[in-house]
């Protein structure tokens, strides 16, 4: 596990913190904003519709 001196935290802790922030922000998006985000992420292959 790498140490990030800039944040004074482990990479795993920082990753978890960023996920919490992003999840909280996504919950506030409108349907149109969510659709735009989904489209952008799917065209960049960050999202895979195969479950």
ModelCIF file with pLDDT and N, C-alpha, C, O atoms, coordinates in Angstrom:
data_MODEL
#
_entry.id   MODEL 
#
_entity.id                         1 
_entity.type                       polymer 
_entity.pdbx_number_of_molecules   1 
#
_entity_poly.entity_id                      1 
_entity_poly.type                           'polypeptide(L)' 
_entity_poly.nstd_linkage                   no 
_entity_poly.nstd_monomer                   no 
_entity_poly.pdbx_seq_one_letter_code       
;(UNK)(UNK)(UNK)(UNK)(UNK)(UNK)(UNK)(UNK)(UNK)(UNK)(UNK)(UNK)(UNK)(UNK)(UNK)(UNK)
(UNK)(UNK)(UNK)(UNK)(UNK)(UNK)(UNK)(UNK)(UNK)(UNK)(UNK)(UNK)(UNK)(UNK)(UNK)(UNK)
(UNK)(UNK)(UNK)(UNK)(UNK)(UNK)(UNK)(UNK)(UNK)(UNK)(UNK)(UNK)(UNK)(UNK)(UNK)(UNK)
(UNK)(UNK)(UNK)
;
_entity_poly.pdbx_seq_one_letter_code_can   XXXXXXXXXXXXXXXXXXXXXXXXXXXXXXXXXXXXXXXXXXXXXXXXXXX 
_entity_poly.pdbx_strand_id                 A 
#
loop_
_entity_poly_seq.entity_id 
_entity_poly_seq.num 
_entity_poly_seq.mon_id 
_entity_poly_seq.hetero 
1 1  UNK n 
1 2  UNK n 
1 3  UNK n 
1 4  UNK n 
1 5  UNK n 
1 6  UNK n 
1 7  UNK n 
1 8  UNK n 
1 9  UNK n 
1 10 UNK n 
1 11 UNK n 
1 12 UNK n 
1 13 UNK n 
1 14 UNK n 
1 15 UNK n 
1 16 UNK n 
1 17 UNK n 
1 18 UNK n 
1 19 UNK n 
1 20 UNK n 
1 21 UNK n 
1 22 UNK n 
1 23 UNK n 
1 24 UNK n 
1 25 UNK n 
1 26 UNK n 
1 27 UNK n 
1 28 UNK n 
1 29 UNK n 
1 30 UNK n 
1 31 UNK n 
1 32 UNK n 
1 33 UNK n 
1 34 UNK n 
1 35 UNK n 
1 36 UNK n 
1 37 UNK n 
1 38 UNK n 
1 39 UNK n 
1 40 UNK n 
1 41 UNK n 
1 42 UNK n 
1 43 UNK n 
1 44 UNK n 
1 45 UNK n 
1 46 UNK n 
1 47 UNK n 
1 48 UNK n 
1 49 UNK n 
1 50 UNK n 
1 51 UNK n 
#
_struct_asym.id          A 
_struct_asym.entity_id   1 
#
loop_
_ma_qa_metric.id 
_ma_qa_metric.mode 
_ma_qa_metric.name 
_ma_qa_metric.software_group_id 
_ma_qa_metric.type 
1 global pLDDT . pLDDT 
2 local  pLDDT . pLDDT 
#
_ma_qa_metric_global.metric_id      1 
_ma_qa_metric_global.metric_value   86.08 
_ma_qa_metric_global.model_id       1 
_ma_qa_metric_global.ordinal_id     1 
#
loop_
_ma_qa_metric_local.label_asym_id 
_ma_qa_metric_local.label_comp_id 
_ma_qa_metric_local.label_seq_id 
_ma_qa_metric_local.metric_id 
_ma_qa_metric_local.metric_value 
_ma_qa_metric_local.model_id 
_ma_qa_metric_local.ordinal_id 
A UNK 1  2 46.00 1 1  
A UNK 2  2 54.00 1 2  
A UNK 3  2 53.00 1 3  
A UNK 4  2 52.00 1 4  
A UNK 5  2 58.00 1 5  
A UNK 6  2 60.00 1 6  
A UNK 7  2 58.00 1 7  
A UNK 8  2 64.00 1 8  
A UNK 9  2 73.00 1 9  
A UNK 10 2 87.00 1 10 
A UNK 11 2 89.00 1 11 
A UNK 12 2 91.00 1 12 
A UNK 13 2 92.00 1 13 
A UNK 14 2 92.00 1 14 
A UNK 15 2 93.00 1 15 
A UNK 16 2 95.00 1 16 
A UNK 17 2 95.00 1 17 
A UNK 18 2 95.00 1 18 
A UNK 19 2 96.00 1 19 
A UNK 20 2 97.00 1 20 
A UNK 21 2 97.00 1 21 
A UNK 22 2 96.00 1 22 
A UNK 23 2 96.00 1 23 
A UNK 24 2 97.00 1 24 
A UNK 25 2 97.00 1 25 
A UNK 26 2 96.00 1 26 
A UNK 27 2 97.00 1 27 
A UNK 28 2 97.00 1 28 
A UNK 29 2 97.00 1 29 
A UNK 30 2 98.00 1 30 
A UNK 31 2 98.00 1 31 
A UNK 32 2 98.00 1 32 
A UNK 33 2 97.00 1 33 
A UNK 34 2 97.00 1 34 
A UNK 35 2 96.00 1 35 
A UNK 36 2 97.00 1 36 
A UNK 37 2 96.00 1 37 
A UNK 38 2 94.00 1 38 
A UNK 39 2 94.00 1 39 
A UNK 40 2 95.00 1 40 
A UNK 41 2 93.00 1 41 
A UNK 42 2 92.00 1 42 
A UNK 43 2 93.00 1 43 
A UNK 44 2 94.00 1 44 
A UNK 45 2 92.00 1 45 
A UNK 46 2 91.00 1 46 
A UNK 47 2 88.00 1 47 
A UNK 48 2 80.00 1 48 
A UNK 49 2 73.00 1 49 
A UNK 50 2 66.00 1 50 
A UNK 51 2 58.00 1 51 
#
loop_
_atom_site.group_PDB 
_atom_site.id 
_atom_site.type_symbol 
_atom_site.label_atom_id 
_atom_site.label_alt_id 
_atom_site.label_comp_id 
_atom_site.label_asym_id 
_atom_site.label_entity_id 
_atom_site.label_seq_id 
_atom_site.pdbx_PDB_ins_code 
_atom_site.Cartn_x 
_atom_site.Cartn_y 
_atom_site.Cartn_z 
_atom_site.occupancy 
_atom_site.B_iso_or_equiv 
_atom_site.pdbx_formal_charge 
_atom_site.auth_seq_id 
_atom_site.auth_comp_id 
_atom_site.auth_asym_id 
_atom_site.auth_atom_id 
_atom_site.pdbx_PDB_model_num 
ATOM 1   N N  . UNK A 1 1  ? 0.849   -1.171 0.000   1.00 46.00 ? 1  UNK A N  1 
ATOM 2   C CA . UNK A 1 1  ? 0.000   0.000  0.000   1.00 46.00 ? 1  UNK A CA 1 
ATOM 3   C C  . UNK A 1 1  ? 0.895   1.236  0.000   1.00 46.00 ? 1  UNK A C  1 
ATOM 4   O O  . UNK A 1 1  ? 1.751   1.400  0.870   1.00 46.00 ? 1  UNK A O  1 
ATOM 5   N N  . UNK A 1 2  ? 0.684   2.094  -0.983  1.00 54.00 ? 2  UNK A N  1 
ATOM 6   C CA . UNK A 1 2  ? 1.524   3.276  -1.113  1.00 54.00 ? 2  UNK A CA 1 
ATOM 7   C C  . UNK A 1 2  ? 1.082   4.372  -0.142  1.00 54.00 ? 2  UNK A C  1 
ATOM 8   O O  . UNK A 1 2  ? -0.084  4.463  0.241   1.00 54.00 ? 2  UNK A O  1 
ATOM 9   N N  . UNK A 1 3  ? 2.022   5.171  0.226   1.00 53.00 ? 3  UNK A N  1 
ATOM 10  C CA . UNK A 1 3  ? 1.751   6.289  1.132   1.00 53.00 ? 3  UNK A CA 1 
ATOM 11  C C  . UNK A 1 3  ? 1.731   7.570  0.319   1.00 53.00 ? 3  UNK A C  1 
ATOM 12  O O  . UNK A 1 3  ? 2.662   7.842  -0.438  1.00 53.00 ? 3  UNK A O  1 
ATOM 13  N N  . UNK A 1 4  ? 0.688   8.350  0.470   1.00 52.00 ? 4  UNK A N  1 
ATOM 14  C CA . UNK A 1 4  ? 0.617   9.624  -0.241  1.00 52.00 ? 4  UNK A CA 1 
ATOM 15  C C  . UNK A 1 4  ? 0.883   10.745 0.749   1.00 52.00 ? 4  UNK A C  1 
ATOM 16  O O  . UNK A 1 4  ? 0.014   11.101 1.544   1.00 52.00 ? 4  UNK A O  1 
ATOM 17  N N  . UNK A 1 5  ? 2.065   11.289 0.698   1.00 58.00 ? 5  UNK A N  1 
ATOM 18  C CA . UNK A 1 5  ? 2.456   12.336 1.627   1.00 58.00 ? 5  UNK A CA 1 
ATOM 19  C C  . UNK A 1 5  ? 1.629   13.595 1.497   1.00 58.00 ? 5  UNK A C  1 
ATOM 20  O O  . UNK A 1 5  ? 1.435   14.323 2.470   1.00 58.00 ? 5  UNK A O  1 
ATOM 21  N N  . UNK A 1 6  ? 1.144   13.851 0.303   1.00 60.00 ? 6  UNK A N  1 
ATOM 22  C CA . UNK A 1 6  ? 0.346   15.058 0.083   1.00 60.00 ? 6  UNK A CA 1 
ATOM 23  C C  . UNK A 1 6  ? -0.888  15.076 0.972   1.00 60.00 ? 6  UNK A C  1 
ATOM 24  O O  . UNK A 1 6  ? -1.238  16.114 1.534   1.00 60.00 ? 6  UNK A O  1 
ATOM 25  N N  . UNK A 1 7  ? -1.539  13.945 1.097   1.00 58.00 ? 7  UNK A N  1 
ATOM 26  C CA . UNK A 1 7  ? -2.754  13.868 1.894   1.00 58.00 ? 7  UNK A CA 1 
ATOM 27  C C  . UNK A 1 7  ? -2.494  13.299 3.281   1.00 58.00 ? 7  UNK A C  1 
ATOM 28  O O  . UNK A 1 7  ? -3.354  13.382 4.157   1.00 58.00 ? 7  UNK A O  1 
ATOM 29  N N  . UNK A 1 8  ? -1.330  12.728 3.484   1.00 64.00 ? 8  UNK A N  1 
ATOM 30  C CA . UNK A 1 8  ? -1.016  12.140 4.776   1.00 64.00 ? 8  UNK A CA 1 
ATOM 31  C C  . UNK A 1 8  ? -1.847  10.906 5.068   1.00 64.00 ? 8  UNK A C  1 
ATOM 32  O O  . UNK A 1 8  ? -2.062  10.560 6.229   1.00 64.00 ? 8  UNK A O  1 
ATOM 33  N N  . UNK A 1 9  ? -2.316  10.242 4.024   1.00 73.00 ? 9  UNK A N  1 
ATOM 34  C CA . UNK A 1 9  ? -3.183  9.078  4.179   1.00 73.00 ? 9  UNK A CA 1 
ATOM 35  C C  . UNK A 1 9  ? -2.728  7.990  3.215   1.00 73.00 ? 9  UNK A C  1 
ATOM 36  O O  . UNK A 1 9  ? -1.977  8.250  2.275   1.00 73.00 ? 9  UNK A O  1 
ATOM 37  N N  . UNK A 1 10 ? -3.186  6.784  3.459   1.00 87.00 ? 10 UNK A N  1 
ATOM 38  C CA . UNK A 1 10 ? -2.887  5.706  2.527   1.00 87.00 ? 10 UNK A CA 1 
ATOM 39  C C  . UNK A 1 10 ? -3.729  5.883  1.274   1.00 87.00 ? 10 UNK A C  1 
ATOM 40  O O  . UNK A 1 10 ? -4.749  6.571  1.297   1.00 87.00 ? 10 UNK A O  1 
ATOM 41  N N  . UNK A 1 11 ? -3.304  5.267  0.188   1.00 89.00 ? 11 UNK A N  1 
ATOM 42  C CA . UNK A 1 11 ? -4.063  5.318  -1.052  1.00 89.00 ? 11 UNK A CA 1 
ATOM 43  C C  . UNK A 1 11 ? -5.459  4.728  -0.861  1.00 89.00 ? 11 UNK A C  1 
ATOM 44  O O  . UNK A 1 11 ? -6.434  5.267  -1.384  1.00 89.00 ? 11 UNK A O  1 
ATOM 45  N N  . UNK A 1 12 ? -5.561  3.636  -0.124  1.00 91.00 ? 12 UNK A N  1 
ATOM 46  C CA . UNK A 1 12 ? -6.858  2.996  0.092   1.00 91.00 ? 12 UNK A CA 1 
ATOM 47  C C  . UNK A 1 12 ? -7.808  3.912  0.848   1.00 91.00 ? 12 UNK A C  1 
ATOM 48  O O  . UNK A 1 12 ? -8.988  3.998  0.509   1.00 91.00 ? 12 UNK A O  1 
ATOM 49  N N  . UNK A 1 13 ? -7.310  4.589  1.857   1.00 92.00 ? 13 UNK A N  1 
ATOM 50  C CA . UNK A 1 13 ? -8.159  5.508  2.617   1.00 92.00 ? 13 UNK A CA 1 
ATOM 51  C C  . UNK A 1 13 ? -8.622  6.650  1.726   1.00 92.00 ? 13 UNK A C  1 
ATOM 52  O O  . UNK A 1 13 ? -9.798  7.015  1.751   1.00 92.00 ? 13 UNK A O  1 
ATOM 53  N N  . UNK A 1 14 ? -7.722  7.215  0.947   1.00 92.00 ? 14 UNK A N  1 
ATOM 54  C CA . UNK A 1 14 ? -8.066  8.328  0.047   1.00 92.00 ? 14 UNK A CA 1 
ATOM 55  C C  . UNK A 1 14 ? -9.063  7.865  -1.002  1.00 92.00 ? 14 UNK A C  1 
ATOM 56  O O  . UNK A 1 14 ? -9.989  8.602  -1.342  1.00 92.00 ? 14 UNK A O  1 
ATOM 57  N N  . UNK A 1 15 ? -8.887  6.655  -1.522  1.00 93.00 ? 15 UNK A N  1 
ATOM 58  C CA . UNK A 1 15 ? -9.814  6.115  -2.515  1.00 93.00 ? 15 UNK A CA 1 
ATOM 59  C C  . UNK A 1 15 ? -11.212 5.993  -1.921  1.00 93.00 ? 15 UNK A C  1 
ATOM 60  O O  . UNK A 1 15 ? -12.188 6.396  -2.553  1.00 93.00 ? 15 UNK A O  1 
ATOM 61  N N  . UNK A 1 16 ? -11.319 5.445  -0.720  1.00 95.00 ? 16 UNK A N  1 
ATOM 62  C CA . UNK A 1 16 ? -12.613 5.306  -0.051  1.00 95.00 ? 16 UNK A CA 1 
ATOM 63  C C  . UNK A 1 16 ? -13.261 6.665  0.196   1.00 95.00 ? 16 UNK A C  1 
ATOM 64  O O  . UNK A 1 16 ? -14.471 6.824  0.039   1.00 95.00 ? 16 UNK A O  1 
ATOM 65  N N  . UNK A 1 17 ? -12.445 7.636  0.583   1.00 95.00 ? 17 UNK A N  1 
ATOM 66  C CA . UNK A 1 17 ? -12.953 8.983  0.831   1.00 95.00 ? 17 UNK A CA 1 
ATOM 67  C C  . UNK A 1 17 ? -13.503 9.604  -0.451  1.00 95.00 ? 17 UNK A C  1 
ATOM 68  O O  . UNK A 1 17 ? -14.571 10.216 -0.435  1.00 95.00 ? 17 UNK A O  1 
ATOM 69  N N  . UNK A 1 18 ? -12.785 9.451  -1.554  1.00 95.00 ? 18 UNK A N  1 
ATOM 70  C CA . UNK A 1 18 ? -13.241 9.990  -2.835  1.00 95.00 ? 18 UNK A CA 1 
ATOM 71  C C  . UNK A 1 18 ? -14.521 9.308  -3.300  1.00 95.00 ? 18 UNK A C  1 
ATOM 72  O O  . UNK A 1 18 ? -15.407 9.967  -3.844  1.00 95.00 ? 18 UNK A O  1 
ATOM 73  N N  . UNK A 1 19 ? -14.629 8.001  -3.095  1.00 96.00 ? 19 UNK A N  1 
ATOM 74  C CA . UNK A 1 19 ? -15.850 7.280  -3.463  1.00 96.00 ? 19 UNK A CA 1 
ATOM 75  C C  . UNK A 1 19 ? -17.038 7.821  -2.674  1.00 96.00 ? 19 UNK A C  1 
ATOM 76  O O  . UNK A 1 19 ? -18.105 8.042  -3.247  1.00 96.00 ? 19 UNK A O  1 
ATOM 77  N N  . UNK A 1 20 ? -16.877 8.036  -1.380  1.00 97.00 ? 20 UNK A N  1 
ATOM 78  C CA . UNK A 1 20 ? -17.966 8.593  -0.559  1.00 97.00 ? 20 UNK A CA 1 
ATOM 79  C C  . UNK A 1 20 ? -18.391 9.969  -1.068  1.00 97.00 ? 20 UNK A C  1 
ATOM 80  O O  . UNK A 1 20 ? -19.585 10.256 -1.155  1.00 97.00 ? 20 UNK A O  1 
ATOM 81  N N  . UNK A 1 21 ? -17.434 10.811 -1.401  1.00 97.00 ? 21 UNK A N  1 
ATOM 82  C CA . UNK A 1 21 ? -17.737 12.155 -1.897  1.00 97.00 ? 21 UNK A CA 1 
ATOM 83  C C  . UNK A 1 21 ? -18.485 12.082 -3.225  1.00 97.00 ? 21 UNK A C  1 
ATOM 84  O O  . UNK A 1 21 ? -19.476 12.783 -3.426  1.00 97.00 ? 21 UNK A O  1 
ATOM 85  N N  . UNK A 1 22 ? -18.006 11.236 -4.121  1.00 96.00 ? 22 UNK A N  1 
ATOM 86  C CA . UNK A 1 22 ? -18.639 11.099 -5.438  1.00 96.00 ? 22 UNK A CA 1 
ATOM 87  C C  . UNK A 1 22 ? -20.043 10.530 -5.303  1.00 96.00 ? 22 UNK A C  1 
ATOM 88  O O  . UNK A 1 22 ? -20.968 11.025 -5.947  1.00 96.00 ? 22 UNK A O  1 
ATOM 89  N N  . UNK A 1 23 ? -20.224 9.494  -4.475  1.00 96.00 ? 23 UNK A N  1 
ATOM 90  C CA . UNK A 1 23 ? -21.553 8.926  -4.280  1.00 96.00 ? 23 UNK A CA 1 
ATOM 91  C C  . UNK A 1 23 ? -22.530 9.968  -3.755  1.00 96.00 ? 23 UNK A C  1 
ATOM 92  O O  . UNK A 1 23 ? -23.666 10.047 -4.222  1.00 96.00 ? 23 UNK A O  1 
ATOM 93  N N  . UNK A 1 24 ? -22.100 10.757 -2.797  1.00 97.00 ? 24 UNK A N  1 
ATOM 94  C CA . UNK A 1 24 ? -22.949 11.802 -2.229  1.00 97.00 ? 24 UNK A CA 1 
ATOM 95  C C  . UNK A 1 24 ? -23.329 12.830 -3.300  1.00 97.00 ? 24 UNK A C  1 
ATOM 96  O O  . UNK A 1 24 ? -24.473 13.284 -3.345  1.00 97.00 ? 24 UNK A O  1 
ATOM 97  N N  . UNK A 1 25 ? -22.387 13.193 -4.148  1.00 97.00 ? 25 UNK A N  1 
ATOM 98  C CA . UNK A 1 25 ? -22.633 14.179 -5.201  1.00 97.00 ? 25 UNK A CA 1 
ATOM 99  C C  . UNK A 1 25 ? -23.559 13.630 -6.281  1.00 97.00 ? 25 UNK A C  1 
ATOM 100 O O  . UNK A 1 25 ? -24.427 14.350 -6.773  1.00 97.00 ? 25 UNK A O  1 
ATOM 101 N N  . UNK A 1 26 ? -23.387 12.372 -6.651  1.00 96.00 ? 26 UNK A N  1 
ATOM 102 C CA . UNK A 1 26 ? -24.209 11.758 -7.694  1.00 96.00 ? 26 UNK A CA 1 
ATOM 103 C C  . UNK A 1 26 ? -25.670 11.696 -7.261  1.00 96.00 ? 26 UNK A C  1 
ATOM 104 O O  . UNK A 1 26 ? -26.567 11.843 -8.091  1.00 96.00 ? 26 UNK A O  1 
ATOM 105 N N  . UNK A 1 27 ? -25.915 11.481 -5.986  1.00 97.00 ? 27 UNK A N  1 
ATOM 106 C CA . UNK A 1 27 ? -27.290 11.411 -5.486  1.00 97.00 ? 27 UNK A CA 1 
ATOM 107 C C  . UNK A 1 27 ? -28.047 12.718 -5.704  1.00 97.00 ? 27 UNK A C  1 
ATOM 108 O O  . UNK A 1 27 ? -29.278 12.718 -5.723  1.00 97.00 ? 27 UNK A O  1 
ATOM 109 N N  . UNK A 1 28 ? -27.343 13.817 -5.867  1.00 97.00 ? 28 UNK A N  1 
ATOM 110 C CA . UNK A 1 28 ? -27.978 15.123 -6.029  1.00 97.00 ? 28 UNK A CA 1 
ATOM 111 C C  . UNK A 1 28 ? -28.189 15.514 -7.490  1.00 97.00 ? 28 UNK A C  1 
ATOM 112 O O  . UNK A 1 28 ? -28.808 16.542 -7.763  1.00 97.00 ? 28 UNK A O  1 
ATOM 113 N N  . UNK A 1 29 ? -27.690 14.716 -8.435  1.00 97.00 ? 29 UNK A N  1 
ATOM 114 C CA . UNK A 1 29 ? -27.811 15.050 -9.852  1.00 97.00 ? 29 UNK A CA 1 
ATOM 115 C C  . UNK A 1 29 ? -29.245 14.854 -10.351 1.00 97.00 ? 29 UNK A C  1 
ATOM 116 O O  . UNK A 1 29 ? -29.986 14.006 -9.854  1.00 97.00 ? 29 UNK A O  1 
ATOM 117 N N  . UNK A 1 30 ? -29.612 15.661 -11.346 1.00 98.00 ? 30 UNK A N  1 
ATOM 118 C CA . UNK A 1 30 ? -30.911 15.496 -11.988 1.00 98.00 ? 30 UNK A CA 1 
ATOM 119 C C  . UNK A 1 30 ? -30.839 14.309 -12.944 1.00 98.00 ? 30 UNK A C  1 
ATOM 120 O O  . UNK A 1 30 ? -29.759 13.785 -13.218 1.00 98.00 ? 30 UNK A O  1 
ATOM 121 N N  . UNK A 1 31 ? -31.993 13.894 -13.446 1.00 98.00 ? 31 UNK A N  1 
ATOM 122 C CA . UNK A 1 31 ? -32.033 12.788 -14.396 1.00 98.00 ? 31 UNK A CA 1 
ATOM 123 C C  . UNK A 1 31 ? -31.219 13.124 -15.646 1.00 98.00 ? 31 UNK A C  1 
ATOM 124 O O  . UNK A 1 31 ? -30.479 12.278 -16.148 1.00 98.00 ? 31 UNK A O  1 
ATOM 125 N N  . UNK A 1 32 ? -31.348 14.331 -16.142 1.00 98.00 ? 32 UNK A N  1 
ATOM 126 C CA . UNK A 1 32 ? -30.603 14.733 -17.332 1.00 98.00 ? 32 UNK A CA 1 
ATOM 127 C C  . UNK A 1 32 ? -29.095 14.713 -17.067 1.00 98.00 ? 32 UNK A C  1 
ATOM 128 O O  . UNK A 1 32 ? -28.322 14.281 -17.922 1.00 98.00 ? 32 UNK A O  1 
ATOM 129 N N  . UNK A 1 33 ? -28.683 15.170 -15.912 1.00 97.00 ? 33 UNK A N  1 
ATOM 130 C CA . UNK A 1 33 ? -27.260 15.148 -15.563 1.00 97.00 ? 33 UNK A CA 1 
ATOM 131 C C  . UNK A 1 33 ? -26.752 13.719 -15.426 1.00 97.00 ? 33 UNK A C  1 
ATOM 132 O O  . UNK A 1 33 ? -25.639 13.408 -15.850 1.00 97.00 ? 33 UNK A O  1 
ATOM 133 N N  . UNK A 1 34 ? -27.567 12.851 -14.833 1.00 97.00 ? 34 UNK A N  1 
ATOM 134 C CA . UNK A 1 34 ? -27.184 11.441 -14.705 1.00 97.00 ? 34 UNK A CA 1 
ATOM 135 C C  . UNK A 1 34 ? -27.063 10.776 -16.072 1.00 97.00 ? 34 UNK A C  1 
ATOM 136 O O  . UNK A 1 34 ? -26.138 10.001 -16.312 1.00 97.00 ? 34 UNK A O  1 
ATOM 137 N N  . UNK A 1 35 ? -27.998 11.083 -16.964 1.00 96.00 ? 35 UNK A N  1 
ATOM 138 C CA . UNK A 1 35 ? -27.935 10.509 -18.311 1.00 96.00 ? 35 UNK A CA 1 
ATOM 139 C C  . UNK A 1 35 ? -26.694 10.983 -19.051 1.00 96.00 ? 35 UNK A C  1 
ATOM 140 O O  . UNK A 1 35 ? -26.053 10.201 -19.754 1.00 96.00 ? 35 UNK A O  1 
ATOM 141 N N  . UNK A 1 36 ? -26.348 12.261 -18.898 1.00 97.00 ? 36 UNK A N  1 
ATOM 142 C CA . UNK A 1 36 ? -25.143 12.791 -19.538 1.00 97.00 ? 36 UNK A CA 1 
ATOM 143 C C  . UNK A 1 36 ? -23.894 12.124 -18.963 1.00 97.00 ? 36 UNK A C  1 
ATOM 144 O O  . UNK A 1 36 ? -22.976 11.765 -19.701 1.00 97.00 ? 36 UNK A O  1 
ATOM 145 N N  . UNK A 1 37 ? -23.868 11.963 -17.644 1.00 96.00 ? 37 UNK A N  1 
ATOM 146 C CA . UNK A 1 37 ? -22.735 11.307 -17.001 1.00 96.00 ? 37 UNK A CA 1 
ATOM 147 C C  . UNK A 1 37 ? -22.629 9.850  -17.449 1.00 96.00 ? 37 UNK A C  1 
ATOM 148 O O  . UNK A 1 37 ? -21.538 9.365  -17.751 1.00 96.00 ? 37 UNK A O  1 
ATOM 149 N N  . UNK A 1 38 ? -23.760 9.161  -17.492 1.00 94.00 ? 38 UNK A N  1 
ATOM 150 C CA . UNK A 1 38 ? -23.781 7.767  -17.939 1.00 94.00 ? 38 UNK A CA 1 
ATOM 151 C C  . UNK A 1 38 ? -23.264 7.657  -19.378 1.00 94.00 ? 38 UNK A C  1 
ATOM 152 O O  . UNK A 1 38 ? -22.431 6.801  -19.676 1.00 94.00 ? 38 UNK A O  1 
ATOM 153 N N  . UNK A 1 39 ? -23.753 8.517  -20.258 1.00 94.00 ? 39 UNK A N  1 
ATOM 154 C CA . UNK A 1 39 ? -23.321 8.486  -21.652 1.00 94.00 ? 39 UNK A CA 1 
ATOM 155 C C  . UNK A 1 39 ? -21.818 8.722  -21.756 1.00 94.00 ? 39 UNK A C  1 
ATOM 156 O O  . UNK A 1 39 ? -21.117 7.998  -22.463 1.00 94.00 ? 39 UNK A O  1 
ATOM 157 N N  . UNK A 1 40 ? -21.333 9.728  -21.058 1.00 95.00 ? 40 UNK A N  1 
ATOM 158 C CA . UNK A 1 40 ? -19.904 10.049 -21.096 1.00 95.00 ? 40 UNK A CA 1 
ATOM 159 C C  . UNK A 1 40 ? -19.061 8.873  -20.599 1.00 95.00 ? 40 UNK A C  1 
ATOM 160 O O  . UNK A 1 40 ? -18.064 8.505  -21.220 1.00 95.00 ? 40 UNK A O  1 
ATOM 161 N N  . UNK A 1 41 ? -19.474 8.290  -19.474 1.00 93.00 ? 41 UNK A N  1 
ATOM 162 C CA . UNK A 1 41 ? -18.701 7.182  -18.910 1.00 93.00 ? 41 UNK A CA 1 
ATOM 163 C C  . UNK A 1 41 ? -18.786 5.934  -19.777 1.00 93.00 ? 41 UNK A C  1 
ATOM 164 O O  . UNK A 1 41 ? -17.810 5.192  -19.892 1.00 93.00 ? 41 UNK A O  1 
ATOM 165 N N  . UNK A 1 42 ? -19.948 5.695  -20.391 1.00 92.00 ? 42 UNK A N  1 
ATOM 166 C CA . UNK A 1 42 ? -20.079 4.493  -21.225 1.00 92.00 ? 42 UNK A CA 1 
ATOM 167 C C  . UNK A 1 42 ? -19.288 4.631  -22.519 1.00 92.00 ? 42 UNK A C  1 
ATOM 168 O O  . UNK A 1 42 ? -18.733 3.644  -23.003 1.00 92.00 ? 42 UNK A O  1 
ATOM 169 N N  . UNK A 1 43 ? -19.221 5.839  -23.094 1.00 93.00 ? 43 UNK A N  1 
ATOM 170 C CA . UNK A 1 43 ? -18.446 6.013  -24.322 1.00 93.00 ? 43 UNK A CA 1 
ATOM 171 C C  . UNK A 1 43 ? -16.944 5.917  -24.067 1.00 93.00 ? 43 UNK A C  1 
ATOM 172 O O  . UNK A 1 43 ? -16.166 5.650  -24.982 1.00 93.00 ? 43 UNK A O  1 
ATOM 173 N N  . UNK A 1 44 ? -16.547 6.136  -22.817 1.00 94.00 ? 44 UNK A N  1 
ATOM 174 C CA . UNK A 1 44 ? -15.131 6.015  -22.454 1.00 94.00 ? 44 UNK A CA 1 
ATOM 175 C C  . UNK A 1 44 ? -14.823 4.640  -21.865 1.00 94.00 ? 44 UNK A C  1 
ATOM 176 O O  . UNK A 1 44 ? -13.724 4.401  -21.364 1.00 94.00 ? 44 UNK A O  1 
ATOM 177 N N  . UNK A 1 45 ? -15.807 3.738  -21.932 1.00 92.00 ? 45 UNK A N  1 
ATOM 178 C CA . UNK A 1 45 ? -15.679 2.358  -21.451 1.00 92.00 ? 45 UNK A CA 1 
ATOM 179 C C  . UNK A 1 45 ? -15.408 2.250  -19.957 1.00 92.00 ? 45 UNK A C  1 
ATOM 180 O O  . UNK A 1 45 ? -14.775 1.294  -19.509 1.00 92.00 ? 45 UNK A O  1 
ATOM 181 N N  . UNK A 1 46 ? -15.884 3.224  -19.181 1.00 91.00 ? 46 UNK A N  1 
ATOM 182 C CA . UNK A 1 46 ? -15.817 3.117  -17.723 1.00 91.00 ? 46 UNK A CA 1 
ATOM 183 C C  . UNK A 1 46 ? -16.984 2.296  -17.196 1.00 91.00 ? 46 UNK A C  1 
ATOM 184 O O  . UNK A 1 46 ? -16.924 1.743  -16.098 1.00 91.00 ? 46 UNK A O  1 
ATOM 185 N N  . UNK A 1 47 ? -18.048 2.225  -17.994 1.00 88.00 ? 47 UNK A N  1 
ATOM 186 C CA . UNK A 1 47 ? -19.251 1.486  -17.626 1.00 88.00 ? 47 UNK A CA 1 
ATOM 187 C C  . UNK A 1 47 ? -19.456 0.361  -18.625 1.00 88.00 ? 47 UNK A C  1 
ATOM 188 O O  . UNK A 1 47 ? -19.335 0.551  -19.835 1.00 88.00 ? 47 UNK A O  1 
ATOM 189 N N  . UNK A 1 48 ? -19.763 -0.798 -18.100 1.00 80.00 ? 48 UNK A N  1 
ATOM 190 C CA . UNK A 1 48 ? -20.035 -1.952 -18.934 1.00 80.00 ? 48 UNK A CA 1 
ATOM 191 C C  . UNK A 1 48 ? -21.437 -2.438 -18.573 1.00 80.00 ? 48 UNK A C  1 
ATOM 192 O O  . UNK A 1 48 ? -21.674 -2.817 -17.426 1.00 80.00 ? 48 UNK A O  1 
ATOM 193 N N  . UNK A 1 49 ? -22.363 -2.435 -19.519 1.00 73.00 ? 49 UNK A N  1 
ATOM 194 C CA . UNK A 1 49 ? -23.751 -2.808 -19.248 1.00 73.00 ? 49 UNK A CA 1 
ATOM 195 C C  . UNK A 1 49 ? -23.941 -4.310 -19.025 1.00 73.00 ? 49 UNK A C  1 
ATOM 196 O O  . UNK A 1 49 ? -25.039 -4.742 -18.673 1.00 73.00 ? 49 UNK A O  1 
ATOM 197 N N  . UNK A 1 50 ? -22.919 -5.093 -19.220 1.00 66.00 ? 50 UNK A N  1 
ATOM 198 C CA . UNK A 1 50 ? -23.033 -6.536 -19.002 1.00 66.00 ? 50 UNK A CA 1 
ATOM 199 C C  . UNK A 1 50 ? -22.917 -6.818 -17.508 1.00 66.00 ? 50 UNK A C  1 
ATOM 200 O O  . UNK A 1 50 ? -21.906 -6.491 -16.885 1.00 66.00 ? 50 UNK A O  1 
ATOM 201 N N  . UNK A 1 51 ? -23.949 -7.422 -16.939 1.00 58.00 ? 51 UNK A N  1 
ATOM 202 C CA . UNK A 1 51 ? -23.933 -7.714 -15.507 1.00 58.00 ? 51 UNK A CA 1 
ATOM 203 C C  . UNK A 1 51 ? -23.587 -9.134 -15.262 1.00 58.00 ? 51 UNK A C  1 
ATOM 204 O O  . UNK A 1 51 ? -23.526 -9.564 -14.110 1.00 58.00 ? 51 UNK A O  1 
#
